[in-house]
Amino acid sequence: MWLDDVATTGDDLTKRPHLPGARDADVAIVGAGFTGLWTAFYLLQRDPTLRVVIIEKEIAGFGASGRNGGWCSALFPASLEKIAASSSRDAALAMRHAMRDSVDEVGNVTAQHGIDCGYTKAGTLPLIRSRAQITRAREKLEHARAWGETGDDLRLLDAREAAERLHATDVIGALFTPHCAAIHPAKLVRGLADVVERSGATIYEGTAATALSPHRVDTRHGVVRAEVVIRATEGYTPTIRGNHRVLAPVYSLMLATEPLPDSFWDDAGLRHRETFNDLRHLIIYGQRTSDGRLAFGGRGAPYHFGSRVEPSYDREPGVFDALRSILVELFPALADVAVTHTWGGPLGVPRDWFASVGLDRTTGLGWAGGYVGDGVATSNLAGRTLADLVTGHDTDITALPWVNHRSRSWEPEPLRWLGINGSLAIVQSADAAESRTSRPSRRAQLVDRLTGG
C-alpha cells in the first residue's frame, strides 16, 4: 500500500541504475533503507566531500523501511534493566532520552527538507481490554515510575478517557505516551533517498551485495572498495554470506482497509492520529493513515528454517485472516469494509533482543540493526551515531550503551527454528489462556528465557 501510494505521486520506483562496474568510495553502505540512508544523510552533513555509495539489491525502501506500520516511536527492544546490566543505570536513562530525541529529530528533518510523509506526533495508546491486561498495565506504570518517568511520559487512562481517544470494543482503559509519531514510511524513505542524492551520495539499485569484507563490497555487477563498509541490511542480513546467524528474520504482516468514511472516524476517534495497540502478548499495531484508512498489522507468521527470506513468506493467508478478525473484533463496523492491501516482510531480531550500532576501526566494518520492528526512530539514531564514528567525533551518542554492543550468534538449526517458533506458540497460547480465564498467564515469561530476555 505504502509504495503503491508513492507511485501515484509520480515517484518512478525503478529510476536508479545498478552499479556499472568496479568503483572506489570513502564509505560504502549496503542497504538503502532507513539505516543506510540516515547514515549517508548525516555523513554528508558532517563532511560534504565524502564519496558515499549505497548498494541496494531492490529499490530504496523495498524492505521494512517502506512496508512497516508507520510508527516512529521511542521503543527500544532491550529493557532498561538489560541496558543497565551491560553498562549503568545512567547509561540506560541516556539511551531512553536519546530514543525520545530521535522521534523529534525525524520530524525536524522531514520539515526542514520538505519530506511530506504525514509526520504527526500524537503519541500511542496501548489499550487495556481485560483484567489480565489491567495487571500488566499497572506493572508497566510502576516500572516506569521506578525509572523516573512522570505522568507526562506515561499515564494510565480510565475507560472514559481512553474512549475519548479511541472507541474500540471492550476497552476498560489505556496507557498513553506522547513519544510516538505516525508517518507514511514509504514517503519518508523515498523522500530521504532523494535528499541523500541531492547531498552528493550515489545510490545503486538492483545491485545485490554477495559478500562484505574489510574495505570491500562484492556484488554481481562489480566490486566497491571503500575505507569504511557499513552493513545496513536488517532482516535481509542472513542472505549475505557469513551472516546467517547474526540476525533472525522474523516476519510481520499487515493489511489496510479502503479509505473509511467520516462517520466511522467520528465514532472510532484517533482524530489526532494516535497510533494504537493493546496489551496482549502477541504484538498488534495500527494507525489511522493520512488518507483515512486503517493500517493494521501484527506478528504470528512463522520463522522459516535456515533463516530463509523469500517473497512468498510475505503472504500467510492464515495470519491475514487472524488480523482481519482482530480488527473486526476491535471495530465491528469494519465487518463489511474492503481490505484493499495485504503485505508483510522480515524484521531483524538479534539473539539477545539488543539492537546495536558500531564500527570496527581496525577493519573499517560498521553495522547497525537488530531493531525487532521498532526501527524508524532507532535507525535515525543509528545513522547519526555511525556518522560520528566514521568521522571520528566522540559525542554523547557515541557513548551510548548500544554502541559496539555484540550480540551472540543465534543457535544453529534446528535449534533456532525450534526456539523461535516455540516462542511464538507460547505467546499465542498465553493470550488464549488469558482470554479464557482473565488472569495473567505466566507461560509468556518462558519466552524471555528462550530469547535471552
C-alpha positions as CSV (number, residue, x, y, z in Angstrom):
1,M,0.0,0.0,0.0
2,W,2.7,2.5,1.0
3,L,4.7,2.0,-2.2
4,D,1.6,2.0,-4.4
5,D,0.7,5.3,-2.8
6,V,4.1,6.7,-3.5
7,A,3.9,5.6,-7.2
8,T,0.7,7.5,-7.7
9,T,2.6,10.7,-6.7
10,G,4.9,10.3,-9.7
11,D,7.8,8.6,-8.0
12,D,9.5,6.3,-10.6
13,L,10.2,3.3,-8.4
14,T,12.8,2.0,-11.0
15,K,14.6,5.2,-11.7
16,R,18.1,4.3,-10.3
17,P,20.6,2.3,-12.2
18,H,22.6,-0.7,-11.0
19,L,26.3,-0.5,-10.2
20,P,28.0,-0.1,-13.6
21,G,31.2,-1.8,-12.6
22,A,34.0,-1.5,-10.1
23,R,34.4,1.8,-8.2
24,D,36.0,3.4,-5.2
25,A,34.4,5.3,-2.4
26,D,35.2,6.7,1.1
27,V,32.1,5.0,2.6
28,A,30.2,2.1,1.1
29,I,26.8,1.4,2.6
30,V,24.9,-1.9,1.9
31,G,21.2,-1.3,2.2
32,A,19.1,1.7,1.1
33,G,16.6,1.6,3.9
34,F,16.3,3.9,6.8
35,T,19.6,2.9,8.4
36,G,21.7,3.3,5.3
37,L,20.0,6.5,4.2
38,W,20.2,8.2,7.6
39,T,23.8,7.2,7.8
40,A,24.5,8.8,4.4
41,F,22.5,11.8,5.2
42,Y,24.4,12.6,8.4
43,L,27.8,11.7,7.0
44,L,27.3,14.2,4.2
45,Q,26.2,16.8,6.7
46,R,29.4,16.4,8.6
47,D,31.6,16.2,5.5
48,P,30.1,17.0,2.2
49,T,33.3,16.0,0.4
50,L,32.9,12.3,1.3
51,R,32.3,9.9,-1.6
52,V,29.3,7.9,-0.3
53,V,28.0,4.9,-2.3
54,I,24.9,3.0,-1.3
55,I,24.3,-0.5,-2.7
56,E,20.7,-1.8,-2.7
57,K,19.5,-5.2,-4.0
58,E,16.0,-4.0,-4.9
59,I,14.9,-0.3,-4.6
60,A,15.3,2.3,-1.9
61,G,12.8,1.5,0.8
62,F,12.0,-2.0,-0.5
63,G,12.4,-3.7,2.9
64,A,11.0,-2.9,6.3
65,S,11.6,0.8,5.8
66,G,8.9,1.0,3.1
67,R,6.5,-1.5,4.4
68,N,6.3,-1.1,8.2
69,G,3.4,0.1,10.4
70,G,4.4,3.7,10.3
71,W,5.2,4.1,14.0
72,C,8.1,6.5,14.7
73,S,8.4,5.5,18.3
74,A,10.9,5.8,21.2
75,L,10.7,2.0,21.8
76,F,13.9,0.1,22.1
77,P,13.9,-3.7,22.1
78,A,16.1,-4.2,25.1
79,S,14.7,-3.4,28.5
80,L,16.1,-0.6,30.7
81,E,17.3,-3.4,33.1
82,K,19.1,-5.2,30.4
83,I,20.7,-2.0,29.1
84,A,21.8,-1.0,32.7
85,A,23.2,-4.5,33.3
86,S,25.5,-4.0,30.3
87,S,26.5,-0.5,31.4
88,S,24.9,1.5,34.2
89,R,21.5,3.0,35.2
90,D,22.6,6.4,34.0
91,A,23.6,5.0,30.6
92,A,20.2,3.3,30.3
93,L,18.5,6.6,31.0
94,A,20.7,8.3,28.5
95,M,19.6,5.7,25.9
96,R,15.9,6.3,26.7
97,H,16.5,10.1,26.3
98,A,18.3,9.6,23.0
99,M,15.5,7.5,21.6
100,R,12.9,10.2,22.5
101,D,15.1,12.8,20.9
102,S,15.2,10.7,17.8
103,V,11.4,10.8,17.4
104,D,11.6,14.6,17.3
105,E,14.7,14.6,15.1
106,V,12.9,12.6,12.4
107,G,10.1,15.3,12.5
108,N,12.6,18.1,12.3
109,V,14.4,16.7,9.2
110,T,11.2,16.0,7.4
111,A,10.1,19.5,8.0
112,Q,13.4,21.1,7.0
113,H,13.7,19.1,3.8
114,G,10.1,19.1,2.7
115,I,9.6,15.4,3.0
116,D,5.8,15.1,3.0
117,C,5.4,11.9,5.0
118,G,2.4,12.8,7.2
119,Y,4.6,13.1,10.3
120,T,2.1,13.6,13.2
121,K,3.4,13.3,16.7
122,A,0.2,12.4,18.7
123,G,1.5,9.6,20.9
124,T,0.4,6.0,21.2
125,L,-2.4,4.2,23.0
126,P,-1.8,0.7,24.3
127,L,-5.4,-0.4,25.0
128,I,-6.5,-2.3,28.1
129,R,-9.2,-4.9,27.2
130,S,-9.2,-7.5,30.0
131,R,-8.5,-7.9,33.7
132,A,-5.2,-9.6,32.9
133,Q,-4.2,-6.6,30.8
134,I,-5.1,-4.2,33.7
135,T,-2.5,-6.1,35.8
136,R,0.1,-5.7,33.0
137,A,-0.7,-2.0,32.6
138,R,-0.2,-1.3,36.3
139,E,3.1,-3.2,36.3
140,K,4.3,-1.2,33.3
141,L,3.3,2.0,35.0
142,E,5.0,1.0,38.3
143,H,8.1,0.1,36.3
144,A,8.1,3.5,34.5
145,R,7.8,5.3,37.8
146,A,10.7,3.3,39.2
147,W,12.8,4.6,36.3
148,G,11.8,8.2,36.9
149,E,9.1,8.7,34.4
150,T,6.3,11.1,35.2
151,G,2.8,11.4,34.0
152,D,4.0,13.5,31.1
153,D,5.8,10.4,29.8
154,L,3.3,7.6,30.6
155,R,-0.1,7.7,32.2
156,L,-3.0,5.4,32.8
157,L,-6.3,6.4,31.3
158,D,-9.6,5.2,32.6
159,A,-12.3,3.9,30.3
160,R,-13.9,7.3,29.6
161,E,-10.5,8.9,28.8
162,A,-9.5,6.0,26.6
163,A,-12.8,6.1,24.7
164,E,-12.3,9.8,24.0
165,R,-9.2,9.0,22.1
166,L,-10.2,5.6,20.6
167,H,-13.6,4.0,20.8
168,A,-13.0,0.2,20.4
169,T,-14.8,-2.7,21.9
170,D,-14.2,-3.9,25.5
171,V,-11.8,-1.1,26.3
172,I,-11.6,-0.6,30.0
173,G,-8.7,1.8,29.9
174,A,-5.4,2.5,28.2
175,L,-1.9,3.7,28.7
176,F,-0.7,6.8,26.9
177,T,2.7,8.0,26.0
178,P,3.4,11.1,23.8
179,H,6.7,9.7,22.5
180,C,5.5,8.4,19.1
181,A,4.6,9.8,15.7
182,A,2.6,8.4,12.9
183,I,4.2,8.5,9.5
184,H,3.8,7.3,5.9
185,P,7.0,5.1,5.8
186,A,7.4,4.9,2.1
187,K,7.1,8.7,1.6
188,L,9.7,9.1,4.3
189,V,12.2,6.6,3.0
190,R,11.8,7.6,-0.7
191,G,12.0,11.3,0.2
192,L,15.1,10.7,2.3
193,A,16.7,8.9,-0.6
194,D,16.1,11.9,-2.8
195,V,17.6,14.2,-0.2
196,V,20.6,12.0,0.2
197,E,21.2,12.0,-3.6
198,R,21.0,15.8,-3.7
199,S,23.5,15.9,-0.9
200,G,26.0,14.0,-3.1
201,A,25.6,10.3,-2.4
202,T,25.1,7.8,-5.2
203,I,22.5,5.0,-4.8
204,Y,22.8,1.9,-7.0
205,E,19.6,-0.1,-7.1
206,G,19.2,-3.7,-8.4
207,T,22.6,-4.5,-7.1
208,A,22.8,-7.4,-4.6
209,A,25.8,-7.5,-2.3
210,T,27.1,-11.0,-2.1
211,A,29.9,-10.5,0.4
212,L,31.2,-7.9,2.8
213,S,34.8,-7.8,3.9
214,P,37.3,-5.1,5.1
215,H,37.3,-2.2,2.6
216,R,35.3,-4.2,0.0
217,V,31.7,-5.0,-1.1
218,D,31.3,-7.8,-3.7
219,T,28.3,-7.6,-6.0
220,R,27.3,-9.3,-9.2
221,H,27.9,-6.0,-11.0
222,G,31.4,-5.3,-9.7
223,V,33.4,-4.6,-6.5
224,V,33.1,-1.4,-4.5
225,R,36.3,-0.6,-2.5
226,A,36.0,1.8,0.4
227,E,37.8,2.9,3.6
228,V,34.6,2.1,5.5
229,V,31.9,-0.6,4.7
230,I,28.6,-0.4,6.6
231,R,26.1,-3.2,6.8
232,A,22.6,-1.8,7.0
233,T,20.5,-4.8,5.8
234,E,18.4,-5.6,8.9
235,G,16.0,-8.5,8.2
236,Y,17.9,-9.4,5.0
237,T,21.3,-9.7,6.8
238,P,21.1,-13.6,6.7
239,T,21.1,-13.5,2.9
240,I,24.7,-12.2,2.9
241,R,27.4,-14.8,3.0
242,G,28.7,-15.4,6.5
243,N,25.9,-13.6,8.3
244,H,23.1,-16.3,8.5
245,R,23.2,-16.4,12.3
246,V,23.7,-12.7,13.0
247,L,20.0,-11.7,12.9
248,A,16.9,-13.9,12.7
249,P,14.4,-12.7,10.0
250,V,11.0,-12.8,11.7
251,Y,8.1,-11.8,9.6
252,S,5.4,-9.2,10.5
253,L,2.3,-8.9,8.3
254,M,-0.1,-6.0,7.6
255,L,-3.3,-5.2,6.0
256,A,-5.1,-1.9,5.1
257,T,-8.7,-1.1,4.6
258,E,-10.2,1.1,2.0
259,P,-10.5,4.8,2.9
260,L,-13.1,4.9,5.6
261,P,-15.9,7.5,5.8
262,D,-16.0,10.4,8.3
263,S,-18.9,8.6,10.1
264,F,-16.6,5.8,11.0
265,W,-13.9,8.1,12.4
266,D,-16.5,10.3,14.2
267,D,-17.3,7.2,16.3
268,A,-13.8,5.5,16.4
269,G,-11.7,8.6,17.1
270,L,-8.0,8.7,16.5
271,R,-8.7,12.3,15.5
272,H,-5.1,13.3,16.2
273,R,-3.8,10.1,14.5
274,E,-2.5,8.5,17.7
275,T,-1.0,5.0,17.0
276,F,-2.5,2.1,18.9
277,N,-2.2,-1.5,20.0
278,D,-3.3,-3.4,23.1
279,L,-1.6,-5.3,25.9
280,R,-1.9,-8.8,24.6
281,H,1.3,-10.8,24.3
282,L,1.3,-11.3,20.5
283,I,2.1,-7.9,19.1
284,I,-0.5,-5.9,17.1
285,Y,-0.2,-2.4,15.9
286,G,-2.3,0.1,14.0
287,Q,-2.7,3.7,12.8
288,R,-5.1,6.0,11.0
289,T,-3.4,6.9,7.8
290,S,-3.4,10.4,6.3
291,D,-6.0,9.3,3.7
292,G,-8.4,7.8,6.3
293,R,-7.5,4.1,6.1
294,L,-6.8,1.8,9.0
295,A,-3.4,0.2,8.5
296,F,-3.1,-2.7,10.9
297,G,-0.5,-5.4,11.5
298,G,0.9,-7.9,13.8
299,R,3.2,-10.9,14.4
300,G,2.1,-14.5,14.1
301,A,3.9,-15.6,10.9
302,P,6.3,-18.5,11.4
303,Y,10.1,-18.3,11.3
304,H,11.4,-20.2,8.3
305,F,14.1,-22.8,8.7
306,G,17.6,-21.7,8.0
307,S,16.8,-18.0,8.3
308,R,15.4,-18.1,4.7
309,V,14.0,-14.9,3.3
310,E,11.6,-15.3,0.3
311,P,9.0,-13.1,-1.2
312,S,6.4,-15.8,-0.7
313,Y,6.8,-15.6,3.0
314,D,5.3,-12.1,2.9
315,R,1.9,-13.8,2.4
316,E,0.5,-16.0,5.1
317,P,-3.3,-16.2,4.5
318,G,-3.9,-17.6,8.0
319,V,-2.2,-14.5,9.6
320,F,-4.1,-12.1,7.3
321,D,-7.4,-13.8,8.4
322,A,-6.4,-13.5,12.0
323,L,-5.5,-9.8,11.6
324,R,-8.8,-9.2,9.9
325,S,-10.7,-11.0,12.8
326,I,-8.9,-8.9,15.4
327,L,-9.6,-5.7,13.5
328,V,-13.3,-6.5,13.3
329,E,-13.3,-7.6,17.0
330,L,-12.0,-4.1,17.8
331,F,-14.2,-2.3,15.4
332,P,-17.4,-4.3,14.4
333,A,-18.3,-1.6,11.9
334,L,-15.5,-2.8,9.7
335,A,-17.1,-6.2,9.2
336,D,-18.1,-5.4,5.6
337,V,-15.4,-3.0,4.8
338,A,-13.0,-3.9,2.0
339,V,-9.3,-4.8,2.8
340,T,-7.5,-3.4,-0.2
341,H,-3.9,-4.4,0.6
342,T,-2.1,-7.2,2.4
343,W,1.6,-7.4,2.7
344,G,4.5,-8.3,5.0
345,G,8.2,-8.6,5.4
346,P,11.1,-9.7,7.6
347,L,12.4,-7.7,10.5
348,G,15.8,-8.3,12.2
349,V,16.0,-9.9,15.6
350,P,19.3,-10.3,17.5
351,R,19.8,-13.3,19.8
352,D,19.5,-11.1,22.9
353,W,17.0,-8.6,21.5
354,F,19.5,-5.8,22.0
355,A,19.8,-3.5,18.9
356,S,23.3,-2.3,18.2
357,V,25.4,0.0,16.2
358,G,29.2,0.0,15.8
359,L,32.4,0.5,13.9
360,D,35.5,-1.7,14.0
361,R,38.2,0.9,13.3
362,T,40.7,-1.9,12.5
363,T,38.8,-3.4,9.7
364,G,36.6,-0.4,8.7
365,L,33.5,-2.6,9.0
366,G,30.5,-0.9,10.6
367,W,26.9,-2.0,11.2
368,A,23.6,-1.1,12.7
369,G,20.4,-3.0,13.3
370,G,18.5,-5.6,15.3
371,Y,15.6,-3.2,15.9
372,V,13.0,-6.0,16.3
373,G,10.4,-4.0,14.4
374,D,11.0,-0.6,16.1
375,G,13.5,0.8,13.7
376,V,12.0,4.1,12.3
377,A,13.4,6.3,15.0
378,T,16.2,3.9,16.1
379,S,17.6,3.9,12.6
380,N,17.9,7.7,12.8
381,L,19.9,7.4,16.0
382,A,22.0,4.8,14.3
383,G,22.7,7.0,11.3
384,R,23.8,9.9,13.5
385,T,25.9,7.6,15.6
386,L,27.6,5.9,12.6
387,A,28.3,9.4,11.1
388,D,30.1,10.4,14.3
389,L,32.0,7.2,14.5
390,V,33.1,7.2,10.9
391,T,34.2,10.9,11.0
392,G,36.0,10.4,14.4
393,H,33.8,12.5,16.6
394,D,33.3,11.4,20.2
395,T,29.9,12.7,21.2
396,D,27.2,11.9,23.7
397,I,25.5,9.5,21.3
398,T,28.7,7.6,20.5
399,A,29.0,6.9,24.3
400,L,25.5,5.2,24.5
401,P,25.5,1.6,25.7
402,W,24.3,0.1,22.4
403,V,27.4,1.4,20.6
404,N,29.7,-1.6,19.7
405,H,27.4,-4.0,21.6
406,R,27.9,-7.5,20.3
407,S,25.0,-9.9,20.4
408,R,25.9,-13.6,20.4
409,S,25.0,-15.6,17.3
410,W,21.8,-17.5,17.0
411,E,21.9,-21.2,17.6
412,P,22.5,-23.5,14.6
413,E,19.5,-25.2,13.1
414,P,17.2,-26.9,14.1
415,L,17.6,-25.2,17.5
416,R,17.0,-21.8,16.0
417,W,13.8,-22.9,14.3
418,L,12.5,-24.7,17.4
419,G,13.3,-21.8,19.7
420,I,11.7,-19.0,17.7
421,N,8.6,-20.9,16.6
422,G,8.3,-22.4,20.1
423,S,8.3,-18.9,21.5
424,L,5.6,-17.9,19.1
425,A,3.4,-20.8,20.1
426,I,3.9,-20.0,23.8
427,V,2.9,-16.3,23.3
428,Q,-0.2,-17.4,21.3
429,S,-1.2,-19.9,24.0
430,A,-0.7,-17.3,26.7
431,D,-3.1,-15.0,25.0
432,A,-5.6,-17.8,24.6
433,A,-5.3,-18.7,28.3
434,E,-5.9,-15.1,29.4
435,S,-8.9,-14.8,27.1
436,R,-10.4,-17.9,28.9
437,T,-9.5,-17.1,32.4
438,S,-9.0,-13.3,32.6
439,R,-5.9,-14.0,34.7
440,P,-2.3,-13.1,33.7
441,S,-0.6,-16.1,32.1
442,R,2.9,-16.9,33.4
443,R,3.8,-19.0,30.4
444,A,4.7,-15.9,28.4
445,Q,7.6,-15.4,30.8
446,L,9.2,-18.5,29.3
447,V,9.8,-16.5,26.1
448,D,12.3,-14.3,28.0
449,R,14.4,-17.3,28.8
450,L,14.2,-18.6,25.2
451,T,15.2,-15.2,23.7
452,G,17.7,-14.2,26.3
453,G,15.4,-11.6,27.7
